[in-house]
């Protein structure tokens, strides 16, 4: 059995990242990646199975860390007393979104891969998991605080989902449009301000 060359996997990942960023997922060539890494496509198949596995190796850890951090923040808020949740729902950890932007820009190439260079299944999976977490904890908040917006029709399950989708899809537009970090910070503050106003109105539980 042939022995694996030390450092070969790291070199393949380095070359793969450059190829995916330049060509996108569909047009990226495993032969080009292998050649730039001074190896054969067989080395890719041995280590990563296929192109999709190679791409996942580049993005999964960063995406999963983001999701873990996001759920931890939601859980911490949900563990607050109901009166505290009701009082602080729009002011809890005001630096949370700046932390999120910092994380994206600290891992800029990975998020460029996810948002701009993937076949979108990786990005969709990450985004959908984020939305599911948000929706789940929105329901927990409504139940904990006794809010009647769902019961009286001011909110519907579809609207909760669509609003969460709109916010987090909008958040990652910072990557799609390759904003500077400074512009992204301003944009996310504006985006959050817009959604806070809308959510505040809906949570008053006044049906249309």
C-alpha positions as CSV (number, residue, x, y, z in Angstrom):
1,X,0.0,0.0,0.0
2,X,1.4,3.4,-1.0
3,X,2.2,5.7,1.9
4,X,0.5,9.1,2.0
5,X,3.0,12.0,1.5
6,X,3.1,14.3,4.6
7,X,1.7,17.7,3.8
8,X,0.0,16.5,0.6
9,X,-3.5,17.1,1.9
10,X,-2.8,20.6,3.0
11,X,-1.2,21.4,-0.3
12,X,-4.3,20.0,-2.1
13,X,-6.6,22.1,0.0
14,X,-4.5,25.2,-0.7
15,X,-4.6,24.6,-4.4
16,X,-8.3,23.6,-4.4
17,X,-9.2,26.8,-2.6
18,X,-7.5,28.9,-5.2
19,X,-9.1,26.9,-8.1
20,X,-12.6,27.1,-6.6
21,X,-12.3,30.8,-5.9
22,X,-11.2,31.5,-9.5
23,X,-13.4,29.0,-11.4
24,X,-16.4,28.3,-9.1
25,X,-17.4,24.8,-8.1
26,X,-18.8,23.6,-11.4
27,X,-15.8,24.7,-13.6
28,X,-13.1,23.8,-11.1
29,X,-10.9,21.1,-12.4
30,X,-9.5,18.3,-10.2
31,X,-6.7,17.8,-12.8
32,X,-5.6,21.4,-12.5
33,X,-5.8,21.2,-8.7
34,X,-3.7,17.9,-8.6
35,X,-1.2,19.3,-11.1
36,X,-0.7,22.5,-9.0
37,X,-0.3,20.3,-5.9
38,X,2.3,18.2,-7.8
39,X,0.3,15.0,-7.5
40,X,-2.4,13.0,-9.3
41,X,-6.2,13.1,-9.1
42,X,-5.9,9.8,-7.4
43,X,-4.5,11.5,-4.4
44,X,-7.7,13.7,-4.3
45,X,-10.0,10.7,-4.6
46,X,-8.1,8.8,-1.8
47,X,-8.3,11.7,0.6
48,X,-11.6,13.4,-0.2
49,X,-13.5,11.0,-2.4
50,X,-14.5,13.5,-5.0
51,X,-14.8,17.2,-5.9
52,X,-17.7,17.7,-3.5
53,X,-15.8,16.1,-0.7
54,X,-12.8,18.3,-1.4
55,X,-15.1,21.4,-1.3
56,X,-16.7,20.3,2.0
57,X,-13.2,19.8,3.5
58,X,-12.6,23.5,2.8
59,X,-15.8,24.9,4.2
60,X,-17.5,22.6,6.7
61,X,-15.5,23.4,9.9
62,X,-15.9,27.1,9.5
63,X,-19.7,26.8,8.7
64,X,-20.3,24.5,11.6
65,X,-18.4,26.7,14.0
66,X,-20.6,29.6,12.9
67,X,-23.8,27.5,13.5
68,X,-22.6,26.3,16.9
69,X,-21.8,29.9,18.0
70,X,-25.2,31.1,16.6
71,X,-27.2,28.4,18.4
72,X,-25.2,29.0,21.7
73,X,-26.2,32.7,21.5
74,X,-29.9,31.8,20.9
75,X,-29.8,29.3,23.7
76,X,-28.3,31.7,26.2
77,X,-31.1,34.2,25.5
78,X,-33.7,31.6,25.8
79,X,-32.4,30.6,29.2
80,X,-33.1,34.1,30.5
81,X,-36.3,34.6,32.7
82,X,-39.3,35.3,30.5
83,X,-39.6,38.9,31.8
84,X,-36.0,39.6,30.9
85,X,-36.5,38.1,27.4
86,X,-39.5,40.3,26.9
87,X,-37.6,43.4,28.1
88,X,-34.3,42.7,26.3
89,X,-35.5,41.0,23.1
90,X,-34.2,43.8,20.9
91,X,-31.3,45.0,23.0
92,X,-29.7,41.7,24.1
93,X,-26.0,41.5,23.4
94,X,-25.9,44.5,20.9
95,X,-22.4,43.5,19.8
96,X,-23.7,40.1,18.6
97,X,-24.0,41.1,15.0
98,X,-20.6,42.8,15.0
99,X,-19.2,39.5,16.2
100,X,-20.9,37.7,13.3
101,X,-19.5,40.2,10.8
102,X,-16.1,39.8,12.3
103,X,-16.3,36.0,12.0
104,X,-17.3,36.2,8.4
105,X,-14.4,38.6,7.6
106,X,-11.9,36.6,9.6
107,X,-12.8,33.6,7.4
108,X,-13.4,35.6,4.2
109,X,-12.2,33.1,1.7
110,X,-14.3,30.4,3.1
111,X,-17.5,32.5,3.0
112,X,-16.6,33.6,-0.5
113,X,-16.4,29.9,-1.4
114,X,-19.8,29.2,0.3
115,X,-21.7,32.2,-1.1
116,X,-20.1,32.9,-4.4
117,X,-18.3,29.8,-5.6
118,X,-20.3,26.7,-4.5
119,X,-22.9,24.8,-6.3
120,X,-25.1,26.4,-3.6
121,X,-25.9,23.1,-1.8
122,X,-23.3,23.9,0.9
123,X,-24.5,27.5,1.3
124,X,-28.2,26.5,1.3
125,X,-27.5,23.8,3.9
126,X,-25.8,26.3,6.2
127,X,-28.4,29.0,5.6
128,X,-31.3,26.6,6.2
129,X,-29.8,25.4,9.4
130,X,-29.4,29.0,10.6
131,X,-33.0,29.8,9.7
132,X,-34.2,26.6,11.5
133,X,-32.3,27.7,14.6
134,X,-33.8,31.2,14.4
135,X,-37.3,29.9,13.9
136,X,-37.1,27.4,16.7
137,X,-36.0,29.9,19.2
138,X,-38.5,32.5,18.0
139,X,-41.2,30.0,18.9
140,X,-39.6,29.4,22.3
141,X,-39.6,33.2,22.9
142,X,-43.3,33.5,22.0
143,X,-44.2,30.6,24.3
144,X,-41.9,31.8,27.1
145,X,-43.2,35.3,27.1
146,X,-46.9,34.4,26.4
147,X,-46.9,36.4,23.2
148,X,-50.2,35.9,21.3
149,X,-49.0,37.0,17.9
150,X,-49.2,33.5,16.4
151,X,-52.5,32.7,18.1
152,X,-54.3,35.8,16.8
153,X,-52.8,35.7,13.3
154,X,-50.5,38.7,13.6
155,X,-47.8,36.1,12.8
156,X,-48.0,32.9,10.9
157,X,-45.4,30.0,10.8
158,X,-44.8,30.9,7.1
159,X,-44.2,34.6,7.9
160,X,-41.8,33.6,10.8
161,X,-39.8,31.4,8.3
162,X,-39.8,34.0,5.5
163,X,-38.7,36.8,7.8
164,X,-35.8,34.7,9.1
165,X,-34.9,33.7,5.6
166,X,-35.0,37.3,4.4
167,X,-32.8,38.6,7.2
168,X,-30.0,35.9,7.0
169,X,-30.0,35.8,3.2
170,X,-29.6,39.6,3.4
171,X,-26.8,39.3,5.9
172,X,-24.7,37.2,3.5
173,X,-25.2,39.7,0.7
174,X,-22.2,41.4,2.3
175,X,-20.2,38.5,0.9
176,X,-22.0,38.2,-2.4
177,X,-21.3,41.9,-3.1
178,X,-17.8,41.7,-1.6
179,X,-18.4,44.7,0.7
180,X,-15.5,46.1,2.7
181,X,-15.7,45.1,6.4
182,X,-16.5,48.7,7.3
183,X,-19.4,48.9,4.8
184,X,-20.6,45.5,6.0
185,X,-20.8,46.6,9.6
186,X,-22.9,49.6,8.6
187,X,-25.1,47.6,6.3
188,X,-25.8,44.9,9.0
189,X,-26.7,47.6,11.6
190,X,-29.1,49.1,9.1
191,X,-30.6,45.7,8.2
192,X,-31.1,44.8,11.8
193,X,-32.7,48.2,12.5
194,X,-35.2,47.6,9.7
195,X,-36.1,44.1,11.0
196,X,-36.3,45.2,14.6
197,X,-38.9,47.8,13.7
198,X,-40.9,45.2,11.8
199,X,-40.7,42.6,14.5
200,X,-41.6,45.1,17.2
201,X,-44.8,45.9,15.4
202,X,-45.7,42.2,14.8
203,X,-45.0,41.3,18.4
204,X,-47.5,43.8,19.6
205,X,-49.9,41.0,18.7
206,X,-52.3,43.2,16.7
207,X,-53.8,41.3,13.8
208,X,-54.2,43.1,10.5
